[in-house]
Amino acid sequence: MDIFGNMDQVVWITGGSQGIGRALVQEYRRKGWTVIATSRQKSGPQENDEDLAHFWIQADLSQPEARQEALQRVLAIGWPDLVIFNAGVGHWAPVSATKAADADYIFQVNYWAAVDLTYQLQQLQAGRPLHIVAVTSIAAHFGQRKLATYSATKAALRLWALSLNEEWQGSANRIQVVSPGVVTTDIMRNTLDRDGNRLGDRAKSHHGWSPEKVAQKLYAVPQSAKFEHIFASFSVRLALILHDLCPRLFYTLTRRRS
């Protein structure tokens, strides 16, 4: 099925108010899709009519009841031809300082929202195909200091998607995974610290791909038969190969750089 440039196609994007999500909203709208966006905020910063989705649903996806309400509002608009689970929250704290309540919140947004909404969509699809793209992270592929909880949520999402992909073989349903590397967004500023507060100005600046570049590449993902897509530099890809082949050497080199 060619889904490019079809005015009748509906995409639902979670976490659409900033960063990669906002760039996805803009990209899909430019390409002629009907865009439904979900976020905790009403809309993104510096909003104007050209930037907004056709339909904006404000919802805190960490709350099961809010997820159910958001889904009902989406279905009132139409069955989504594509669902992009992009919503996520960062966490920067050592394991010894990670509170259970904070870890639960991160898992609710980064993992359980996608799992719960997929379950609900399957109960309601009534023969209609379901196509999901789950945005994980390069952090799902290896361990890093102070990122244990965040990495665990993304790794859980990735492995869940791998398992669901096996269940959906031979059906009309599809799931794909996108794992971005370093992207220049405000995610670190919005990342929660050991006390559950946002890092804000304490966050280190990091430079990588632009959200627009990620959105453009992700737009082509549904046309591919490939399950997982890693959006990262060549050096990062080589590092992942080294991690898989010789993890001891990988972590030795990583520690020297930190």
C-alpha positions in Angstrom: 0.0 0.0 0.0 1.4 3.4 -1.0 0.7 5.8 1.8 2.7 8.7 0.5 0.9 11.9 -0.3 -2.6 10.5 0.3 -5.0 13.2 1.6 -7.2 10.5 3.2 -4.6 9.1 5.4 -4.8 9.7 9.2 -1.8 9.6 11.5 -1.8 9.8 15.3 1.4 11.2 16.8 1.9 11.1 20.6 4.3 13.6 22.3 3.6 16.0 19.5 4.3 19.4 21.2 8.1 19.6 20.9 11.2 18.0 19.6 10.9 15.0 17.3 7.1 14.9 17.8 6.5 18.4 16.7 8.7 17.9 13.7 6.7 14.8 12.8 3.4 16.8 13.1 4.8 19.4 10.7 6.2 16.8 8.3 3.0 14.7 8.0 0.9 17.8 7.7 3.1 19.1 4.9 2.7 15.7 3.1 -1.1 16.0 3.1 -2.0 13.7 6.0 -4.7 14.4 8.5 -2.7 14.8 11.7 -3.9 14.0 15.2 -1.4 15.0 17.9 -1.4 14.1 21.6 0.7 15.9 24.2 0.6 17.0 27.9 0.7 20.6 26.6 -2.0 22.2 24.4 0.5 22.8 21.7 4.2 23.5 21.1 6.1 26.7 21.7 5.8 29.7 19.4 2.6 28.2 18.0 1.0 29.4 14.8 -1.7 28.0 12.6 0.8 26.5 10.1 2.5 24.5 12.9 -0.5 22.9 14.6 -1.9 19.5 13.8 -5.4 19.3 12.4 -6.6 17.9 15.7 -4.8 18.4 19.0 -5.7 16.3 22.1 -4.3 17.3 25.4 -3.7 14.2 27.6 -1.3 13.0 30.2 -0.5 9.5 28.9 1.0 8.5 32.2 -2.6 8.1 33.4 -4.6 5.1 32.2 -7.9 7.0 32.3 -6.4 9.8 30.2 -5.1 7.3 27.7 -8.5 5.8 27.3 -10.1 9.2 26.9 -7.5 10.3 24.3 -8.1 7.1 22.3 -11.9 7.7 22.2 -11.3 11.2 21.0 -9.0 9.9 18.3 -11.5 7.3 17.1 -14.2 10.0 17.0 -12.1 11.6 14.3 -11.3 8.5 12.4 -9.4 5.2 12.5 -5.7 6.0 12.4 -3.9 4.5 9.4 -0.6 5.0 11.2 0.1 5.4 15.0 3.5 6.9 16.0 4.2 6.3 19.7 6.7 9.1 20.3 5.8 10.4 23.7 8.7 10.0 26.2 10.2 11.4 29.4 13.9 11.4 30.2 15.5 10.5 33.6 19.0 11.3 34.8 19.9 9.8 38.2 22.0 6.9 39.6 20.2 3.7 40.5 20.8 4.4 44.2 18.9 7.7 44.0 16.0 6.5 41.8 12.7 6.6 43.6 10.1 4.0 42.8 7.5 6.7 42.1 9.7 8.4 39.5 10.6 5.1 37.8 6.9 4.2 37.7 6.1 7.5 36.0 8.8 7.1 33.4 7.6 3.6 32.6 4.0 4.7 32.4 4.9 7.4 29.7 7.7 5.6 27.8 6.4 2.0 27.9 2.9 1.4 29.3 1.2 4.1 27.2 2.2 2.3 24.0 1.4 -1.1 25.4 -2.0 -0.1 26.8 -3.1 1.9 23.7 -2.0 -0.9 21.4 -4.1 -3.3 23.4 -7.1 -1.0 23.3 -6.7 -0.4 19.5 -6.6 -4.2 18.9 -9.9 -4.6 20.9 -11.6 -2.0 18.7 -10.0 -2.6 15.2 -12.8 -4.9 14.0 -10.8 -6.1 11.0 -9.2 -2.8 10.3 -5.4 -2.9 9.8 -3.2 -1.4 12.5 0.2 0.1 11.7 2.4 1.3 14.6 5.8 2.9 14.7 7.4 2.9 18.1 10.1 5.5 18.7 12.7 4.1 21.2 16.2 5.3 21.5 19.8 4.3 20.9 19.9 4.1 24.7 17.9 0.9 24.5 20.9 -0.9 23.1 23.5 -0.5 25.8 24.0 0.6 29.4 25.0 4.1 30.5 25.6 5.7 33.9 22.6 7.6 35.3 20.4 6.5 32.5 19.4 3.1 33.9 15.6 3.8 34.2 15.3 5.7 31.0 17.3 3.1 29.1 15.2 0.3 30.7 12.0 1.8 29.5 13.2 2.2 25.9 14.7 -1.3 25.9 11.4 -2.7 27.2 9.5 -0.9 24.5 11.9 -2.2 21.9 11.7 -5.9 23.1 7.9 -5.6 23.4 7.8 -4.4 19.8 10.1 -7.2 18.6 7.7 -9.7 20.3 4.6 -8.1 18.9 6.2 -8.2 15.5 6.4 -11.9 15.8 2.8 -12.2 16.8 1.6 -10.1 13.9 3.5 -12.1 11.2 1.0 -13.1 8.5 -1.6 -10.6 9.6 -2.6 -7.2 8.2 -1.0 -5.5 11.3 2.5 -4.1 11.3 4.8 -2.6 13.9 8.2 -1.0 13.3 10.8 0.5 15.6 12.8 3.7 15.2 15.9 4.2 17.4 17.2 7.8 17.2 20.7 8.5 18.4 21.6 12.0 19.6 19.0 14.6 18.5 19.2 18.3 19.2 16.1 18.8 21.3 15.1 20.0 24.7 14.7 16.4 26.1 17.7 16.9 28.5 16.2 20.1 29.8 12.9 18.3 30.4 14.6 15.2 31.9 13.8 14.4 35.5 16.6 14.4 38.0 17.0 12.2 41.2 14.5 14.4 43.0 11.9 14.3 40.2 12.6 17.9 39.1 13.4 18.9 35.5 17.1 19.5 34.8 16.4 22.8 33.0 19.5 25.0 32.7 21.5 22.3 34.5 21.3 20.1 31.4 24.4 19.6 29.3 24.0 20.8 25.7 24.3 18.1 23.1 24.3 18.4 19.4 23.2 15.8 16.9 20.6 15.3 14.2 17.9 17.9 13.9 14.3 16.9 14.8 13.4 17.8 11.2 16.0 15.3 9.8 14.6 12.6 12.0 11.1 13.4 10.9 12.0 13.3 7.3 13.7 9.9 7.6 10.9 8.5 9.8 8.3 9.5 7.2 9.9 6.9 4.8 9.9 4.1 7.4 6.4 2.8 6.8 7.3 2.2 3.1 10.1 -0.1 4.2 9.7 -3.8 4.9 12.5 -3.4 7.5 11.4 -3.8 11.2 14.0 -1.6 13.0 15.6 1.6 11.8 18.5 3.2 13.6 19.0 6.9 13.0 22.5 7.6 14.1 26.0 8.5 12.7 28.3 5.9 11.2 30.5 6.0 14.3 27.6 5.2 16.6 26.5 2.3 14.3 30.1 0.9 14.5 30.0 1.3 18.3 26.8 -0.8 18.4 28.5 -3.5 16.4 31.4 -3.5 18.8 29.0 -3.7 21.7 27.3 -6.8 20.2 30.6 -8.5 19.3 32.8 -7.5 22.2 30.9 -5.8 25.0 33.9 -5.9 27.4 35.9 -3.8 25.0 33.0 -1.5 24.3 32.5 -0.6 27.9 36.2 -0.2 28.5 36.4 2.4 25.8 33.2 4.1 27.0 34.6 4.4 30.5 37.8 6.0 29.2 35.8 8.7 27.4 33.6 9.5 30.4 
